[in-house]
Amino acid sequence: MQNKLLLIGWDAADWQIIHPLMEAGRMPALKYLVEQGVSGNLATLEPVFSPMLWTSIATGKRADKHGVLGFTEPDYDHGGVKPVGTNSRKTAAIWNMLTEAGLKSNVVGWWPSHPAEELNGIMVSNFYQRAVATESKNWPMAPGTVYPKQYQKVMSQLRVHPKELTQQHILPFIPEAAKIDQEKDKRLSTFAKILSEAACIHNSATYLMEETDWDFMAVYFDNIDHFSHAFMRYHPPQLKKVKDLDFEIYQGVVNAAYQYHDMMLGRMLNLTDEDTTIVLISDHGFESGKNRLLSLPKEAGAPAYDHRSYGVFAAMGPGIKKDELVYGANLLDITPTLLYHFDLPLGKDMDGKPLINIFKESKEVKYINSWDNHVQRESKEKTDPKAAAEAMKMMIELGYIEKPNEDSEKAQEKSRIENEFNLARVYLSSGRSKEAAEILEELMKNNDESRFGLRLIVAYDSLKEYKKCLEVIERIESNSKKPIQQIIAMKAMTKLKMRQRKEALGIAQTIVKQRPQTAFAAQRVARILISLKKNKMADKYLERSIGYFPENATLLYLKGMSSYRNKKYEEAAIHFLDSVNLQFFNPKTHLYIGEVMMRLEKWEEAFRAYTIAYGQNPKSKKALKGLAELEDKGHQFELQETQEVQFHSKREDSSIPTQAKETYLSSLLGTVYIVSGLPRSGTSMMMQMLKAGGAKLFIDEKRKADKSNPKGYYEHDGIKALGKNKKLIEQAKDHVVKVVSPQLKHLLPKFKYKVIFMDRDISEVITSQNKMSGNEIAAYSFKLHQFYQDQIEELDKQFFRQLNVEVLRVSYHEAIENPAKIAKDLSEFLDELKLDEKFMASAVDKKLYRNKKGDIKV
């Protein structure tokens, strides 16, 4: 099979550990993968909880859409709580999509994937490797662990029990293992459990790679994350509070774990051929330097404080570029990229975009409304209670969840609260502050936890509810035993926004000399200092903060702003570029790169920066002004499809992060439904279909039916002069209105537009226009043909890309030949209008298709 793809997940893998090991020759397999392909950071999502993140990776959707909202969920059938599983996910995963497309998939160990789903291929669930028995001889496999069931026996035999490990397995990781007092120190048994689980996943994955046919293979290892949680505190350099003996014994475990994963990667690479694409990813990184924490706050999911915001991305294959860096990728982009690789359509309901820039050759991005409309998902097996209990035990041991209270109702309520809180964090991180605030307000009614309050303050700040910010701040301060730096920073920021500048500075100065505890606090303090023009103080504070958070894109942007204000343009350029390398979608940063490059007289770099800034924010007058200034100076450049520009200049607004899009859309005044196309492209027929389906039309019927349109024109006469009376479109809110393509540029930007655009062969359009005007014998105008073609291309480049525009392209010919299919598409596209598909389809009269391409003589 050609075009195969192997996806390998290493939970918590981090370039900060990997790069030194690769340079020392200790990770040769990954080094080969990087050198033969592309690599870069992979930005994570908030909250940084693995089951949520790996489900986002597998679906291309945020947690509010896919339904996995934490580690556990209430178990109303058996009482208490249960680990999240396959049935927690409410949307299609990549393997469901590929099954629907007729491709074979093998999935091993994905979290969460129990019970195993029916698919075209083999699935081994994330319960597979958990040792639920103390001895290997009587180690049962939970029902539903393997699909199809005929593979259950061989998979069972491939497992490795912790008790089967010998000193040959342990000493490469812990050479001083003999010094461990195993009666008092249980860390060796923890190590053995993690190592054996990695071996289980590797054995089953390599067996399936060798012994079965597959198009897609997904293998997930959680072991780097588990090794890191257990042993990162002993990783060099030695932290002050770590005992010498502990450091001596366990200092090499993390590096050895990475090397072991590289060995497993090498084996997998050897089992693939030159037609296979390999993608290796991690969902987040892991703190390995001076920001490591020896103790964690006592709250659910506290181990996530050890995680860093950037995971790894590396890809190699016949269609992948070689030895290049990738910028701006995030977890939501993985499934769209996999679909793009297999030449399958993306769901318009996905939150990610395909990483087109990693491929040697680009192709058209295809779309469907949602894969959920096509995929049939089944998982007949129920979760085995014994296996679920073992999975719970593992999460409790790692500290992800607390041991559930014996009172099942209390446990259920606690799980519900945590999942609600996680949903609020998803909303907050994606620009939906109002939805986040509603949840957080409810959580705060009976709970004064500062983690709830802090997020509520951020939500109120985004909503400009500054008095409410202060009310929550005062509530938290009155209940806190000691000052919380993040709360102090938000208090200062709130005072600044309320124009209490002196008070804001005074509050900020109380923590300026402290070590910044979080990047969140550091960003706000720095913004206050810059806003108040305390440039020297801001510069020093940012220097120190970046030392603790060197890969925080916002802090690097602020450092660039501080340098820019101090007229240190070359220094500012470095910081701005470092910032966009970490977070590519940031029009303001690109704008300032343009400003800096102008001052440094680097005209081409300025042109590219302004162009990207404008592409990411078409409303940016400063970006347009910069481009105009370059033109005035006589500098004109042809924009090259560089990696960075190509990444965000592709068709479809899915290349724009959901946060920016949804924040903008929420400010619009409502929706207008548009039927458009070239004159005589079938727009009247489409209006008839929508009317028959039950849509409300904005028409005046001034032009009566005639031989050209025997069923009527279904138009509003005033729309013909929309350029002179743009406000007329306000009357069409919640209605369908016909607007021919030349008039689309006059639509007011304050509405959302759902556009049904009729595509008809241009030669048929021109012939129909000639007949309507009485010029049937007129010579065919190729100039007019080219004009119409350019007009549609311009709409595709400009109007259809606008954030407030959603487009359904409808083939006139297909509407005539298959009206039922088009009616279904319309119903899905305009789902809020609840249209009747049968009535829409019945409105199409094939007899009116009178100017067919085959009959036209040009």
N, C-alpha and C positions, 0 to 999 in steps of 0.2 A: 504494500500500500504506500502510495506517495502522499506528500503533504501531511504526514503525521506530525503530531505535536505532543511533547512531553512537558507537563507542568509540574514543577517540584516546589513545594512550600517548606521553608525552614522558618518556623515561628521564632521571632525575635532576633534573627540574624542581623548583624550590624557591621557596616563597612569599617568602623573604627577598630574592630577586632580583626576583620578579614584582611585589610590592606597590609598591615605589618606581617601577617602570616604569609600572604602571597609573596611579598617582597623577599621574605626569608626562605622561599621555596618550600613552604610547609603546606600549601594548599594548591598543588599543581593542577588539579582538575578544574577548579573554579578559575584559576588564572588562564587556563586554555579557553574556557568558555568566554571569559571577558575579552581576551585578545582576539578571538575569532568572531566576536559579535558586538553587541552594544551593552552598556551598563549605566547605572545611575541610581539616584535616590528614588524611593517610592514613598510618597507622603501617606501617612496614616489618617485615620478619621477619629473623631471624638464621639463617645469615649473609647479609650484604647483597650478594649476587651476582646480577646481573641475570638470567641464564638461569633460575636457580632461582626468582626472584621473579616473573618474567613468566609462568612456568608455573603458579605458585601463583595468580596473578591469573586465569589462563584456566581453572583447574580448581576453585578453591575449596578446595584441599588443600595441606597442607605437603609438603615435598620427600620425606619418607620414604614418602609415599603416591604421589606423582606420578612419582618416579624420576629426575628431573633433579637431579644432585647436584654440579654444578660447571660449569666451562667445557668440559672435555674428559672423555673416557673412554677406557679402553684399547681399541685396535683389534686384536682378536685375529685378524681375517681377513687384514689386510694388514700387520700389525706396527706398532709405535709407538702413537700416540694419535690420536684424531680429535675434532673439535668435537662437542658434544652436539647432537642433532637430534630430529626428529619421533619416530624409533624409540626414542629414550631414554625418552620419556614412556610410562608404563605405565597411564595412566588417561584417561578421556574429557575432552576440552576443550569449552568452551562451544559451539564451532562444530559439534562432533560431536553434542552434545545437541540443538541447534537443527535440524540435518539430520534427526535421528531424529524430531523433532516436525513435519517438513515445511516448515520455514522456510528461506529462502535467506540464505546468509551469504557475504560477501566478506571475506577476510583478507589483509592486506598487510604483509609485513615482520616478522611476529611472531617474537620470539626465544625459543626455537629453533623453526623450522617447516620445516626442510629434511630430506628431500624433501617437497614439497607433498602434502597428504593429499587423498584423494577426499572431496568433500563436495557438498552441494546448493548450488552457488555457485562461486566462484572463489577460489583461494588463490595468492598470490605469496609465495614463501618468503624467508627472511632472507638467502639467498645472492644475491638478485636484484640488489642495488645495488652489490655488491663489484666493483671494477674489476680483473679478472684479466688484462687486457692493457694494454700501455703506450700504445696508440693506440686511438681510438674506432672506427676502421674495422673492425678485426678483433677485435671484443670478443665472444667466445662466451658463450652462456648455458648454464649447467650443466644437464644433464638433471635433470628433476624440479623445476625452479625454479617452474614454473607448472602449475596444474591448473585446468581441462582444457587439453590441449595446444594446442587451436585458438587460445588466447589468447597463446601464446608469442611469435608474430611481432610482434603489436602491442605487447606489453609490452616486447619487446626494443627497439623503435623509440622507446619513451618514456624510455629511460635517458639520463642525462647523464654523460659521461666528464669526469674532472678536466681533461683537456687542452682541453675545449670551453669552459671558463670564460674570460672576458675581464676586462679591468680594470673594466668596468661592474659585474660581479658581485662583484669582490674589494674595490674601494675603499670601498663602504659599511661594510664590516667592518673594513678595515685602511687608513685614509686615507693612512698614511705607508708604504705597501708599497714605494714606490720606494727607500726607504732600506735595504731588506733585501739583504744579500749572499747570493744564493741558492746560491752555491757552498759556502758554509760553514754557512748557516742553512737547515735543511730544514723549518722551521715553516710556511712558506707552502705548500709542497706538502702537508703534513699538513692544513692548513686547507682547501685546495682539494678534497682527497679527502673530507673530512667534509661540506663544502657540497654537492658533487655527489651524494653518497649521499642527503642529505636531499631534493634535487630529484628523484631517481629515485623515492623513496617517494611524494612528493607527486604527481608526474605520474601514476603508475600508480593511486593512490588516487582522485584526482579524475576520471580517465577512467572508472574502474569506477562511481563514484558517478553520473556522468552517463549512461553508456551501458548500464548493466545494471539489472535489477530486483533488489532486495535487501530483506530485513527487518532484517538485522544486518550492520554493517560494522565491522571492527576494523582500525585502522591504527596501526602502531608506528614511532616515530622514536627512534633511539638517539643522535641527533646532539647534543642538549644535553649528554648525559653525555660524549661524545667531545670536544666543544668545551671543556667544563669541565676535563676531565683535561689537555688540552693547553694551555689559556690562562687558567685561573682564577688561577694564581699572579701574573698581571699585572693582575688586576682591581683597581680602586681599593677601598680606599686602598693605596698602594704599600707593600709589605713591605720590611723593612730590607735584605735580601740580594738584592733584585731590582735589576738594573742600570737606570740611568736610560733608556738607549736602548731597552731591551726594554720597559720600562713605557710609554714614549712611543709605540712602534709597536703594541703588542698590547693596550693597556689597554681598548679598546672592543669587543674580539671577543665577550666573553660577553654583554654587553648587546645587541649587534647580533644575536647568535644567537637570543636570546629574541624580539627584535622580528621577526626573519625567521620564526620559528615562529608568531608571532601573525598575520603576513600569510598564512601557509598556513592557519591556523585560520579566518581571515576568509573565504578562498576556499571552504573547506569549509562554513562556515555559510551562505554564499550559495547553495550547491548543495542545501541541505535546505529543507524546508517546515515549516509550523507543526505538522504531525503527527509530526515527528521529534524524538526525545529525543537529546540530545548529552551524553556523559559524557567528561570529560577527566581523566586520572590520571597520576601518576608513581609509580615503585616506591620511590623514596627521594629525599632531598634531596641537596644538595652544599654543603660548607663554603665560605663566601664571605667570612668575616670574619677575626678574629684567630686562629682555630683552624686556618687553612689550613697545610698542611705543604709545605715546599719539598723535602723528601726523605722517602722512604718506607722502611720496613723491608724487608730483602731476604727476602721470603717470598711464597709463592703468593697471588694475590689481594690484594696489598698496596694497590692503588688504592682498595679498599673503605674504607680509612682516611679517604679524602676524603669519604665519604658521610655524610649526616645521617639521623637515624632517621625523619623525617617527609617524605613526599612530598605531592603536591597532589591534591585531589579537587574537582571542580566538575561540576555537572549542571544541565541546563536542558531543559524539555520541557512538553508539555501537561498531564502528570500530576504534574509536579514543583513543589514549593513555590517561592516567589519570595523572593529576597533574604534567605535565612536561612543560619545557620551549622550545620555538621554536626560532631558530637563523637563520638569513640570509634571511627571507622572504621579498618579495616585491610585489607591486600591480600586477605585471605581472603574478605572480604565482597563482592567485586566480582561473581564469577560467581553466588552466591546472589541478589544484587540484580538481575542481568540476567534470571535465571530468573523471579524474582518479577515483574519488569516484563512479561515475556511470558506471565504466568499459567501457568507450568510448574512442576512439582514440584522441590524441592531434593532432592539425595541426602543420606540420613542419614549417609553416610560423609564428607560435606564438613566441613571445619573452620571454615568461616565462617558468617555469618548474613546475611539480607537487611537492607539499610538501610531499614527500613520508614518511618522518620521523615522521609525526604526526599520521600515521596509525599503529595499532597494528601489522598488517600483510601486507607485501609488495607483490605486484603482478607485472606481466609484464606490462610495459608501451607500449601502442599501439600508432601507428602513421598513419596519412594520410597526403597527401601533403598539403591540405587546406580544411577547412570546406566550404570555399566560392565556391568550385566546386560542392557542394552537396546541399547547402541551397538555397531555393527559398524565397526571402524576398519581402513582399508587404506591402505597406502602402498607401491605396487609398485616405485617407483623406488629405486635404491640411491644413496647419496651419491657424487657425482662427486669423485674424488680431487683434481683441479686446483682446483675451487671450495672444497673443504674446506681445501686448503693455503692458499688466499687468506684464508679466514676465520681460520685459525690465525695467519697473519701479522698480521692486524689485531689479534687479542687479544695477541699478543706485543708489537706496537708500543705498545699502550696499557698494557702492563705487567701485564695480568691473569694471564698465564702466562709462565713462562720458556721460552726456546727449548729445545725437546726435545733431549735428548742423542741422539747418533747411535745409541747402543745402544738398540734398540727395547724390549728387556726392561726396562731401567732406566726408560725413559720410561713404559712401561705401569705399572710398580710405583709410580712417583711419582704418576701420575694416580690410581691406585687408593687410595693413601694420602690424597691430598687429598680425594677423594670420601668416604672413610671418616670423615675429620676433619669434613667438612661435615655428614655425617649425624649425628655425635656432637653437633655444635652445634645441629642441628635438635632432637634429643632434649632437650638441655639447656635450650634456650629454651622448650620446651613442657612442662617439668615431669617429664620422664622421665629422672631423674638416674641411675638404676640402669643403664639401657640405654646412656646416654652413657658412664658410667664403664667399662663392659665394653669398649667400643671404644677409649677413651682409654688404658686400661691396656695394651691390646695395642700401641697406637701407641708408648707410652712404653718398651716393652721394649728396643727397639734405637735409641731416639732421645730425646735430651735437650732437644728444642726447647721453649722456654719457653711457646709458644702452646699446645702440647699439655698441658703441665703445669698452666698456669693454669686451663684448663677442667676438668682432672681435680680440681684443688683445689676448684673451685666445686661439682662433682658430689659429692665427698666431704663438703663442708660441708652440702649439702642433705640428704645421707644421715646426717648427724651422726657421720661417721667422722673425728673430729678428729685422732686420732693419725696416721691415714693422710694427712690434710692436711699435718701438720707434716713427715712423711717426704718428701713431694713437694716442699714448700717448701725443705727443707734440700738436697735433690738439685739443685734449680734454682739455689739460691744458690751451691752449691759449683762449679757449672759456668758461672756468669755472671761476665763481666769487670767489670760495674758493677751497682749495685743497680737492681732493677726495682720501680717504685713500686707497681704492682698486687700484686706478690708481698708487699711489705712490708705493704700494707694488709690482705691476706688473713691474713698471719701475726698481725697485731695482733687481727684479728677472731676468729681461731681461739683465741688465748690468752684472749680475753674469754669465749668460749663454754666454755672449759675452766675458767672461774672464776679465772683468773690475772689479776685486774683491774689490779694495779699494773704488771705486765709488759706488758699490753696497752696501757695508757696510755703507757708509756715508748716502745714501738715506734711508736705512732701519732704521738707528738709529734716524731719524727724527720722526718716528712714534712708536718706541719701547715703549716709556713711555706713549703713549696715550692709552685710552681704545680702544681695537679692536672693530671696528664698525661691522665687519662681520667675520664669520669664514673663508671666502675666503681670506681676507687680512691677518688674523692671521696665516693661514697655510703657506703662502708665506714668511712672515717675519721670521717665525720659521725655515723654510727650509734654508733660507739664513744664519741665525745665526749658524745652525748646520753645513752647508757646509763649513763655514769659521772657524769652530772649536771654536766658541764663546760659549762654553758649558754652563758656568754659566749664561750668559746673556740669552741664549736660554731657560734654565731651568726655570728661573724666569718669562720670558715672557710667556712660555707655561702654567705655573702654573696659571697665571692671566687669560690667554685666556680661559683655560678649565673651569675656574670659571664662565665665561659668556656663554660658549658653551659646557656644560658637556657631551653632547651626540654626539659630532662630532668625528667620527671614525678616521679621518685623524689627528686631533690634538692629540688624545690619542696615536696614532701610533708614532707621532713625539715626544711626551713626553717619550714614551718607548725608542725611539732612543737616546734621550738626557740622560736618566738614564743609558742606555747601554754603551754609550760613557764614562760616569762617573763611570763605573764598579759597578753600583748599580743594580745588576742583579735581586734580588727579586722584587724591585720596578719596574724595566723594565717589568718583567713578568706580573705584575698586569695590567700595562697600555696596553701592547700588547693584553692580554686576553680580557680586556674591549673593545678594538678596534674591535677584530674579533667577539665579541658578537653582536656588532652593525652592522658590515659589514663583513659577513663571507667570501665572496670571496675576498681574498687579499693574494695571495701567498707569497708576501714579508713579511707580518706580521707573517704568520705562520712559515716562514723560521726563522725569528728572535726569535720566541717563541722556536723553536728547538735549536737555538744557546744558548739562555739563559738557557734552561733546561739542556743542556750539561754542562754548567759551574756550574749549581747547582747540577749536578750529579743525575738528575731525568731522568733516562734513558728511561723509558716507555713513559713519557710525551714528551721527545725529539723525540722518534720514531714516535709517532702519529703526532706531528707537522710537521716533515720533510715529512712524508707520504702525509699529506694533501697538503703541499706546492708543492710537486712533482705532485700530482693529479691535482692541479689547474694550474700548469705550468710545463708540461712534459719536457720543455727545461732547467729547473733549474738544472744546474750542482752543485750548492752549496747544494741543497736538496739531490741530489744523493751522494755527497761527505759526507754529514752528516750521511746518512744511512750507507754508507760504513764504516765510522769511528766507528759507533756503533757496526757494525759487527766485526771489527778488535778488539774492546775491549771485544768481547765475549757476547755482548748483542743482543739477537735475540728474537723478539716478533711476535706473530701472530696478525695481525691487526683485531681488533674487529669492528663489524659494529655498532659503537657508533652513537649517534644521529648526531654528527658533521660530522663524516667521511661519513656516509651513505648519508647525505644530498647532497654531491657533488661527490659521487663515483658511481652514477648510470649510466647505459647505456645512450647513446645519449648525444650529446654535448649541448642539450638545458639546461643542468644544468650549463653551462658556460655563464655568462652574455654577452649580445649582444655586449656591448662596447668592451670588450677584444677580442671577436671573430672577429668583423668586422675590428678592427684596425689591427689585424694580417693578415686577409685575403686580406686587401687592399695592403699589401706589397708583395703579391705573383706575379709571372711572367706570369700567365695565367692558362688555364685549360687543363688538359689531361683527356680524357674519357676512362675509363678502363672497359673491360669485364673480369671477373675473376671467379674463382671457382676451385674446385678440377679437375685434369685432367679427362676428359670424363664426365663432369657434364652438358654439353650442351653449352659450351662457343662458339663453332663453329657455332651452330645454332643461337645463339644470335647475333654473328657477321653478319650472313646472314640477319637476320631481320633488323639490323641497316643499313646495306648497302642498302637493298631494300627501307628503309625509307628515304634515301638520305644523310646519314652520310658519312663523309670522313674517310676512313680507313687508318691506318698505317700498311701496310703489304708488304711482298716482294714475296710471292708465290713460295718460293724455294721448299717447300714440296708440292708435287702435290696431287690431290685428289686420294683416293684409296677406297678399299671396307669398311674400317673403317669409313672414312669420304668421302662418294661419291660426296659431293658437295664442298669439299675443306676444308682446315684448317684455312684459313683467319688469318694467323699469320706472324710475322716478326721473322726471324731466330735469329737475334741478341738479342732478348728479352730473349732467353734461357740462355744467359750469362750476364744478366743484372747486376749481382753482380760485374763482372769484368769491365763492361762498363756502369756505371750508367748514363753517360751523353747522352746515346742513347735516353733516354726518352724525352730529350729536342726537338728532331725531331718530336715527337708525339703531340706537342702542338696543340690544336684545332682539333685533330684527335681522332678516336677510336682505341685502341690497345688492343690486347689480352695479359693478363699477368696472368698466372696461380697462384694460391694462394701462393705457396712457395716463389715466386719471389716478392710478394708485399712489403716485408720488404726492398727491395733495391731501392724503388722509392725515388727520390730526394725530399726533404722537401720544395723546393722553388716554387712548383706548387700546384694549387688546383686540387684535383682529384674527379671526379664523377664516382663512381664505381658501376657497375651492377654486382652483385655477384649471381651466379647460385647456387641454393640449390637443390641438388638431393639426394635421398636416398643413403647412403654410400654403402649399399650392391649392388645396381645397378651400382654404380661407379666402385667398385672393379671387379664385373663380367665383365663389359665392358672393363676394363683394361686388364683382363686376356685373353679375346677373342682377343683383339688387339695384344697382345704379343704372341698369339698362345698357351697359357696355359689354355685352356678351362677346362681341367680335373683337374687342380691344386686344392688342398684343399683350402677351404675358409679361409683367414687369419684374425682371430679375432684381432691379434696384429696390423695388418695394419688398420683394422677398427677403433681400439682405437686411433691409431696414427692420422688418418684423423680427427676423432672427436675432439681430443685435439688441432689439428692445427686450426680448425674452431673456437673453443672456445677461443684460444689465439688471433686470429684475432679480434674476438668480443670484447675481453678485451682491446686490445692494438691498433691495426691499425685502426679499424672502429671508434675509439673514437677521433682520431686526428682531430684537428680543421680544417685542410685543406682537410679533407676527408668527402664526402657525399655519402651515400650508399643507393642503392635500391636493396633489396633482392628479387630475382625472383625464384619462384618454377619452376623447369624444367617440372614437371608433369602438372602444371597449364598452362605453356606456350604451351604444346602440346594439352591439352584439350580445352583451352579457349584463343587462341592467340589474339583475338580481345581485350580482357580485359587487357592482358599483354601489347599489343601495346599501349593502352590508357595510362597505367601506365608509359611506357617508354616515351611517348610523353610529359606527364606532368613533369616527372623527368628531361628530357633533353629539356625543352621547348625552350631554346635559339637556338637549332638546327633545330626547325620547321620541325620535321619529319612527314612523311606521314603514318598515322596509318593503312590505308587499305593495302598499299604495305607491311608494316612490317608484318601484320597478315598473308598475303597470302604467305609469304616466309617460313612458318612452314610446314614441311612435316611429317605428323603423322606416315608414314610408317617407318621412321627412328628410331622410339621408339621401340628398339628391345630387350632391356634387362630389362624387367619389374620385379618389386619386386616379384609379385606372381609366376613368373616362375623360380625364383632363388632357388636353393637348397644349403643350407649351412650346 
